[in-house]
Amino acid sequence: MLKYKIIEGKVSPIITCDNCNSRIDNAGTSAVVYHTTFPKEGDYEGQVLFAHKGTCLDTLEQKLADRYDGWEELERFLSFLTHNVKLTSENINDTLKFNWETGI
């Protein structure tokens, strides 16, 4: 789940696991789970859930049953997302620099 926390008066976006509700702080050890709506014909939309790999991911797969439509690495998902919103390397470098400078 996408959430935010207020840290030292500043908004800090975070991702939490949709299974255990703990913060996800490592994209390499986390996954995006695709949760479909019915019917799965032609073009369709669904939702994304977030999970720690391992027990949390396994549990979400089981809970979703026939609404489960696969998963992928959180790192890969984030790269797709940045591409789809046309976030350029220049933009992200400036933003990351700001984030590191402000501690957000």
ABEGO torsion letter per residue (X at the ends): XBBBBBBGGBBBBBBBBAAAGBBBABAAABBBBBBBBOBBBEBBBBBBBBBBBEAAAAAAAAAAEAABAEBBBAAAAAAAAAAAAGBBAAAAAAAAAAAAAAGX
